[in-house]
Amino acid sequence: MRAAKIMLAGVLIVAGHASGAAGEEEDWKLFGRVLSLVQSVVHGAAKSDDPRALEKGVDHLFSGENREASRLASELMGEAFDDMPAQYRGAAVALAKDLATIARKERASQTAATSPDAALQARKDLSAMGLRYFDPIQFLDAIKRDDLLAAQLYVVAGAVDLGARDGDGLTALQIAQRRNNKDIAQLLASAGR
């Protein structure tokens, strides 16, 4: 419920600004964008049976996984930055990037901090994919082919050394970074390897 309160506070702040400057069409356009953004996240949560759907929706918003919400947020930020004095623009961009990074790390750490049941299921899933959950060579090969699903399963399975090195002496994280695979790199960085 904390996520809902935060989103509602944002809408009310923008609405207060818009109504305080009644008649200013630009302020109401900004309010409309914020309202659309919040509505897209809340609507998805309302349709879900998951009791944590709103919290997950907010996480997806900050991590960029919700395309429609990302589009709306981008438009909103673009409008906000148009009017923002240059001396504050850099700090605002840095804040937005940091919030997105924190959200991604939080999601990755939740994935990495798993129960024994989740580890067992990940091992079964890897085996079903024809992969040995304990094999560092197959793990590194999955990273080299940008297989995010396999990488996630290896992290959750917890049976392979995520710091293992390939024939060139590179770790999985270094391989992902060289391949510019940000999703896998963030997953591995969050897992502490």
Contacts in CASP RR format, 6 or more apart in sequence:
PFRMAT RR
TARGET T0000
AUTHOR 0000-0000-0000
METHOD contacts of the structure
MODEL  1
MRAAKIMLAGVLIVAGHASGAAGEEEDWKLFGRVLSLVQSVVHGAAKSDD
PRALEKGVDHLFSGENREASRLASELMGEAFDDMPAQYRGAAVALAKDLA
TIARKERASQTAATSPDAALQARKDLSAMGLRYFDPIQFLDAIKRDDLLA
AQLYVVAGAVDLGARDGDGLTALQIAQRRNNKDIAQLLASAGR
1 54 0 8 1.000
2 55 0 8 1.000
3 54 0 8 1.000
3 55 0 8 1.000
3 57 0 8 1.000
3 58 0 8 1.000
4 42 0 8 1.000
4 54 0 8 1.000
6 58 0 8 1.000
7 38 0 8 1.000
7 41 0 8 1.000
7 42 0 8 1.000
7 58 0 8 1.000
8 38 0 8 1.000
10 34 0 8 1.000
10 38 0 8 1.000
11 31 0 8 1.000
11 34 0 8 1.000
11 35 0 8 1.000
11 38 0 8 1.000
14 30 0 8 1.000
14 31 0 8 1.000
14 34 0 8 1.000
15 31 0 8 1.000
17 27 0 8 1.000
17 30 0 8 1.000
17 31 0 8 1.000
18 24 0 8 1.000
18 27 0 8 1.000
18 28 0 8 1.000
18 30 0 8 1.000
18 31 0 8 1.000
21 27 0 8 1.000
29 79 0 8 1.000
30 76 0 8 1.000
30 79 0 8 1.000
30 80 0 8 1.000
33 72 0 8 1.000
33 75 0 8 1.000
33 76 0 8 1.000
33 79 0 8 1.000
34 76 0 8 1.000
36 72 0 8 1.000
37 61 0 8 1.000
37 69 0 8 1.000
37 72 0 8 1.000
37 73 0 8 1.000
37 76 0 8 1.000
40 66 0 8 1.000
40 68 0 8 1.000
40 69 0 8 1.000
40 72 0 8 1.000
41 54 0 8 1.000
41 57 0 8 1.000
41 58 0 8 1.000
41 60 0 8 1.000
41 61 0 8 1.000
41 66 0 8 1.000
41 69 0 8 1.000
42 54 0 8 1.000
44 53 0 8 1.000
44 57 0 8 1.000
45 53 0 8 1.000
45 54 0 8 1.000
45 56 0 8 1.000
45 57 0 8 1.000
46 53 0 8 1.000
50 56 0 8 1.000
57 66 0 8 1.000
57 69 0 8 1.000
59 65 0 8 1.000
59 103 0 8 1.000
59 106 0 8 1.000
59 107 0 8 1.000
60 66 0 8 1.000
60 69 0 8 1.000
61 69 0 8 1.000
61 70 0 8 1.000
61 73 0 8 1.000
62 99 0 8 1.000
62 100 0 8 1.000
62 102 0 8 1.000
62 103 0 8 1.000
62 104 0 8 1.000
63 100 0 8 1.000
63 103 0 8 1.000
63 104 0 8 1.000
63 107 0 8 1.000
64 70 0 8 1.000
64 100 0 8 1.000
77 96 0 8 1.000
80 92 0 8 1.000
81 89 0 8 1.000
81 92 0 8 1.000
81 93 0 8 1.000
84 92 0 8 1.000
104 186 0 8 1.000
104 190 0 8 1.000
105 186 0 8 1.000
105 189 0 8 1.000
105 190 0 8 1.000
108 186 0 8 1.000
108 187 0 8 1.000
108 189 0 8 1.000
108 190 0 8 1.000
108 191 0 8 1.000
109 190 0 8 1.000
109 191 0 8 1.000
111 152 0 8 1.000
111 155 0 8 1.000
111 156 0 8 1.000
111 187 0 8 1.000
111 190 0 8 1.000
112 155 0 8 1.000
112 156 0 8 1.000
112 190 0 8 1.000
112 191 0 8 1.000
114 122 0 8 1.000
114 156 0 8 1.000
118 156 0 8 1.000
119 156 0 8 1.000
119 157 0 8 1.000
119 158 0 8 1.000
119 159 0 8 1.000
121 156 0 8 1.000
122 133 0 8 1.000
122 153 0 8 1.000
122 154 0 8 1.000
122 156 0 8 1.000
122 157 0 8 1.000
122 158 0 8 1.000
123 133 0 8 1.000
123 157 0 8 1.000
123 159 0 8 1.000
125 153 0 8 1.000
126 132 0 8 1.000
126 133 0 8 1.000
126 150 0 8 1.000
126 153 0 8 1.000
126 154 0 8 1.000
126 157 0 8 1.000
127 133 0 8 1.000
129 150 0 8 1.000
129 153 0 8 1.000
131 138 0 8 1.000
131 142 0 8 1.000
131 150 0 8 1.000
132 138 0 8 1.000
133 153 0 8 1.000
133 154 0 8 1.000
133 157 0 8 1.000
133 158 0 8 1.000
133 159 0 8 1.000
133 160 0 8 1.000
134 159 0 8 1.000
134 160 0 8 1.000
135 160 0 8 1.000
136 160 0 8 1.000
136 161 0 8 1.000
136 164 0 8 1.000
139 150 0 8 1.000
139 151 0 8 1.000
139 154 0 8 1.000
139 160 0 8 1.000
139 162 0 8 1.000
139 164 0 8 1.000
139 172 0 8 1.000
140 164 0 8 1.000
140 166 0 8 1.000
140 172 0 8 1.000
140 175 0 8 1.000
142 150 0 8 1.000
142 151 0 8 1.000
142 154 0 8 1.000
143 151 0 8 1.000
143 172 0 8 1.000
143 175 0 8 1.000
143 176 0 8 1.000
143 179 0 8 1.000
143 181 0 8 1.000
143 184 0 8 1.000
143 188 0 8 1.000
144 166 0 8 1.000
144 175 0 8 1.000
144 179 0 8 1.000
146 179 0 8 1.000
146 181 0 8 1.000
146 184 0 8 1.000
148 181 0 8 1.000
148 183 0 8 1.000
148 184 0 8 1.000
148 187 0 8 1.000
151 172 0 8 1.000
151 176 0 8 1.000
151 184 0 8 1.000
151 187 0 8 1.000
151 188 0 8 1.000
152 187 0 8 1.000
154 160 0 8 1.000
154 162 0 8 1.000
155 162 0 8 1.000
155 187 0 8 1.000
155 188 0 8 1.000
155 191 0 8 1.000
162 171 0 8 1.000
162 172 0 8 1.000
162 188 0 8 1.000
162 191 0 8 1.000
162 192 0 8 1.000
162 193 0 8 1.000
163 171 0 8 1.000
163 172 0 8 1.000
163 173 0 8 1.000
163 193 0 8 1.000
164 171 0 8 1.000
164 172 0 8 1.000
165 171 0 8 1.000
166 175 0 8 1.000
170 178 0 8 1.000
171 193 0 8 1.000
172 184 0 8 1.000
172 188 0 8 1.000
172 193 0 8 1.000
173 185 0 8 1.000
173 188 0 8 1.000
173 189 0 8 1.000
173 193 0 8 1.000
176 184 0 8 1.000
176 185 0 8 1.000
176 188 0 8 1.000
177 185 0 8 1.000
END
